[in-house]
Amino acid sequence: MWSRRFSIFAAASVLIVALAGPQPAAAGDCTGYIVGVRPLSQYNHANGNGFLAVRSGPGGKYRQVGELYSGDEISVYGRRGNWYEVTCMSGVCTNPLWGPAVPSGWVYGKYISIGGVCP
């Protein structure tokens, strides 16, 4: 009797898992770092050196809303072409030289190294 109940329970469990299917990744499962920008020692906001511009939209024509710096850790939430929607997680971006602390917005993908479950 116990063996039959266990078999029914096991079969029901397998069916529930199969019907549920794989779960999508949650936002924030993709993290990365800022790479390929000049070091902070060469920072010059007017010339665009020593930081990666965070923009209000996915493209260079959108206004700059913040800055990220070499080595800053980011969380990636979205993607449009070569542009990624990110938020500062740790590093100099928590206390930037220009703009708000912990900026969120869009950055060009050439300057980020990402891993995890990414958009």
C-alpha positions in Angstrom: 0.0 0.0 0.0 2.8 2.5 1.0 4.7 1.6 -2.3 1.6 2.4 -4.4 1.0 5.8 -2.7 4.7 6.7 -3.1 4.5 5.8 -6.8 1.5 8.0 -7.3 3.1 10.8 -5.4 6.3 10.5 -7.4 4.4 10.5 -10.7 2.4 13.5 -9.8 5.5 15.4 -8.8 7.2 14.7 -12.1 4.1 15.8 -14.0 3.9 19.1 -12.0 7.6 19.9 -12.7 7.2 19.0 -16.4 4.1 21.2 -16.8 5.7 24.1 -15.1 8.6 24.2 -17.5 11.8 26.1 -17.1 11.5 29.3 -15.1 12.7 32.6 -16.7 15.6 34.4 -15.2 14.8 37.2 -12.9 16.1 40.7 -13.5 19.4 41.2 -11.9 20.7 37.6 -12.5 23.1 39.1 -15.0 26.1 41.0 -13.5 29.2 42.4 -14.9 32.0 44.9 -14.7 33.1 48.1 -16.6 36.1 47.4 -18.8 38.1 49.2 -21.5 37.7 52.8 -20.2 40.6 54.9 -19.3 41.6 54.8 -15.6 40.2 57.2 -13.1 43.5 59.0 -12.9 42.8 60.3 -16.5 39.3 61.5 -15.6 38.2 64.5 -17.5 34.4 65.0 -17.8 34.6 67.7 -20.5 36.7 65.4 -22.8 34.9 62.2 -21.9 37.9 60.4 -20.4 38.0 58.1 -17.4 34.4 57.1 -17.3 31.5 55.3 -19.2 28.5 57.6 -19.8 25.2 56.3 -18.5 22.4 57.5 -20.8 18.7 58.0 -20.5 18.1 55.7 -23.5 19.8 53.2 -25.7 21.9 55.4 -27.9 24.5 58.1 -27.9 21.9 60.8 -28.7 20.3 60.4 -25.3 21.4 62.7 -22.5 24.0 61.6 -20.0 22.5 60.8 -16.6 25.5 59.3 -14.8 28.9 57.8 -14.9 30.5 54.4 -14.4 34.2 53.8 -13.9 36.7 51.0 -14.7 36.1 48.1 -12.4 32.6 49.1 -11.2 30.2 46.2 -10.7 26.9 46.5 -12.5 23.6 44.6 -12.8 22.1 44.2 -16.3 18.4 44.4 -16.8 17.7 44.9 -20.5 19.3 45.1 -23.9 18.6 46.8 -27.2 21.2 46.0 -29.8 24.6 46.9 -28.4 23.1 49.0 -25.6 22.5 47.5 -22.1 20.2 48.8 -19.3 22.3 48.7 -16.1 22.4 49.8 -12.5 25.6 50.4 -10.5 26.0 47.8 -7.7 29.5 48.7 -6.3 32.6 50.6 -6.9 33.4 54.3 -7.5 29.9 54.6 -9.1 28.4 54.6 -5.6 30.1 57.9 -5.0 30.8 59.3 -8.5 32.8 62.3 -9.6 29.8 63.6 -11.6 26.0 62.8 -11.4 23.9 60.8 -9.0 25.2 58.0 -6.8 24.3 54.5 -8.0 23.3 55.6 -11.5 20.9 53.6 -13.6 20.4 53.8 -17.4 21.9 52.7 -20.7 25.5 52.0 -21.6 27.3 50.9 -24.7 28.1 47.2 -24.5 31.7 47.5 -25.8 32.7 48.6 -22.3 31.1 46.0 -20.2 32.0 42.4 -19.4 28.9 40.4 -18.3 28.1 36.9 -17.1 25.2 35.0 -15.7 21.7 34.8 -17.1 21.7 37.9 -19.4 19.1 39.6 -21.5 
